[in-house]
Amino acid sequence: MPKKREIKDYSTDPAAQQMLIRAEELGIGTAFTRADAMVPCNIGGAGMCCKQCGMGPCRLTKSGDTGVCGATIDTIQAQNLTRAIAAGSAAHSDHGRDMAFLLKATAQGEAQGYMIRDVAKLRMVAGYYNIKVDGRKPEEVANDLADLYIAQFGQQRRCSMPAGR
C-alpha cells in the first residue's frame, strides 16, 4: 500500500498547502492524493518501458532484452530521457523568449520598473557571443544580446548559440 505524504511534502507554498487541506476536507482528489494512492510501475519508473511506437509497450526487465524494434534498455532509457527533455523545453521555451523580449524592452527604456543592474554580468554574457562591449552603453549591449537571443527562437539551421556555448 502506498504511503500518504504530508501536506508540506506536496508544496512549500502556504497558500497551496491551505488549498490542499481544504480539498482534503471536501474529499476532492488532487494530483498529489491520486499519486499517493497509485502503486508505481517498477518497470516504467526505472525507465525500462518503451512506448515509442504502436507495437508496444515493450517492457524490458533485464540486461540483454530488446524491444520489438531491437532497442536495448539503455536505448529506451536514453530515448525516454531525451523525449522528456524535449517536451519540457518545448513547453517552457516561451518563458525564455519572453525574457529576451523583456531584455530588449528594458534596453530600449520601454519596460517600466526594469533596469540593467549587473553591468559586469551583462558584459560577461555578451562576451560569450562576441558582442562588442568596449565604449558602448549597457543598453546598447543589452539590445544586441536580446536580438541574438530572439533570433535563436526562429533558427532552423545550426546549433543554437547558447547551447553551443
N, C-alpha and C positions, 0 to 999 in steps of 0.2 A: 504494500500500500504506500503510495507516495506521501511524503511528509508535507504538511501545510507550513508555509513560511509565515513569518511575522509581517505585519503591515510595513514596518520600517525596512524590510528586505525588498519590498516592491518598489519603493520610491523614497528618496531623501527629501522630497518637497513636502512641507507640512500641509499645503492645500490639497495636494494629490492624496496624501495619507488620509485626510479627513473625508475626501470623496470616496475613497476605497472603504473606509469604515462604514460610511453611510450606505454604500452599495451592499456591503455585507449584511447590515441590519435589515435592509429591504429584501434580501435574498436575491439580489441581482448579480449574476455571474460576470466576471471580468476576465480579461486575458490571463491575469495572474492566477485567479482561482481555477480556471479551466486548465491551465498548465500544471498547477499543483495536483489536480485530480487525474491527470493523464500519466500513464506509465510510459516513459520514453522508450523508443525503439533502440535497442543497443546496437543494431546494425546501422541504422540511419544516423544515430548520434555519434558514431565513430567515423562517419563519412564514407561508409562502405556500401551505400545504396545508390544505384545509378538509375536516374530517370531521364536520361538524355534523349532516348528515342521511344518509340511506341512498342518495342519488343520486350521491354522490361515491366516493372523494375527488376533489375538484376541486383541480388543481394549476395555479396561476396563475404565469406567469413574467415577464410584462411589464405595465407600467402600462397601464390601459385594459381589461385582461382582466377578465371577470366569471365567477363560478361559475354553476352551474345555477340557483341562486336569485337571481342578479343581484348577489351580493356582490362588491365590489372587493377588491383586495389589501389596502388599508387597513382595510376592514371585517373581513376574515378575520383580519388580524393583531391587530386590537383584540379580536375575539371570542376568539381563541386566548389572548391575554394575560389577558383577564377570566376565562376558564374556569380558567386555571392559578392565578390569584389566589384564586378562589372555592374550588377544590379544596384548595389549601394551607391556606386559612383554615379550611375545614370540618374538615380532617384534624387541625389543631392547636388549634382553639378550646378543646378540653378542657383544655389547659395553662393558658390564661387563666382559665378557670372555676375550676380547682384553685387558682390563685394567689389568686383572690378569696375562696375558702373558707378558704385559709390566712391571709389578712389578717384575716378575721373571727375565726378561731380565735385568732390572735395577740392581737387586740383584746380578746377575752374571757378571755385568760390560759389558753387550752386547748392551745396549741401549744408543747410542751416544746422548749426550746432556741431559740425565736424571740422577738425583741423588736423594738419600733419604735426604730430607731436614728437616723433622719434626720427629726426632728420638723418642721424647716423645710420639707423637701420634702413631707411629708405635708400640712402646712397649705397649701402652694402648690397641690398637686394638688386638694385639697378645694375650694380657692377657684375652680378652673376650673368646678366644678359647683354653686357657691353653697351649699356645705355650711358651716354656721356653725362657726367655729374659736375666736373670742374667748371666753375664760373657760371653755373646755372642755378636758378631759384629752385627750392624744393618742389614748388608747384609744377614747374616745367618738367622736372624729372618724374614726378608722380603721374603727370599726364601721359608721358611716353610709356611708362611702365603699365599704366592702365590700358593704353592702346594695345600693347603687346599681349596682355592677358585677355582682353576682349577678343582679339584676333584668334586666339587659341581655341575658342569655342566653336568656330566655324571651320577650323582647319581640317582638310580632307587628306592631306599627304604629309609624310614625315612624322617623326615623333614630336609630341608637344614639348615646348621648351622647358616648362617646369619639370616634366617627367624625365627629360633628357639630362637635366642638371643633376 
